[in-house]
Amino acid sequence: MIESKSTIRVRYAETDMMGVVYHGSYLPWLEVARTDMFRHAGLSYFELEQKGYQLPVLSLDVKYHRPAVYDDEIEITAVLKERPLLRIHLDYELRRGNELIATASTEHAFINRAGNPSRPPAEFTDLMTRHFSS
């Protein structure tokens, strides 16, 4: 399992007229957590792109438990529970202190520069083997 934590502070622009974080604002937060997780695991998303790979979102599921509001500090935990082969499934928890405000999951697959499905690069496969072999 690979797990990382990222922290964001809700910006005013991310809220709606009710002062609550707009539901679509959560999606960039998931991306922050996802890219931080790859970087902390040893291979940044930037490095993957430089090698000609991308990881588009194939599916997304978000469940909103409590509203977030302007200036909240949100901790996002990203978890990769199973060693990925062709697809990557990530789970997320978003918390304000100890309070769970949202849960989410995303699924991704590697594509090459031409936009065609691709096997992950050897560096990624080796990194995942190291993380999931213990």
Helices and strands as residue ranges (DSSP letters): E 2-9, G 12-14, G 23-25, H 26-41, H 45-50, E 57-64, E 73-80, E 87-96, E 99-109, H 122-132
